[in-house]
Amino acid sequence: MENENFTEHLKYYLTDEEKADVAQKLARAVSDQRQAEAELKSVTIQIKSTIQQNEGIISESAEKIRSGYEMRPIECTREFDSELKTVREFRDDTFQTLRERPMNANEKSRLL
């Protein structure tokens, strides 16, 4: 008679100690999984925020390029002409006239 050894995958019932080891491994994996998911959520929120900021800059910049201007506070001067009884408003940076109109009653009374 001749014998030959071989290996086959068969059902093996775990001991209590082996079950405790697997339970520890499972608990660590669950904890690590939750932490990884929380980190992923946090990073996703940060990246979405960055994307939204960039979309705002892109949209604003594209509109400025398309229109060729942006609105800015510009120092202006209001000039009261007592002889012509007119008010002229102009930009201080380019001296471009914004409006010219007749004085109203309050402005005429200020001249007196």
Summary of the structure (lengths in Angstrom):
residues: 112
radius of gyration: 40.0
end to end distance: 135.9
largest distance: 135.9
contacts: 184
relative contact order: 0.06
helix: 53%
strand: 16%
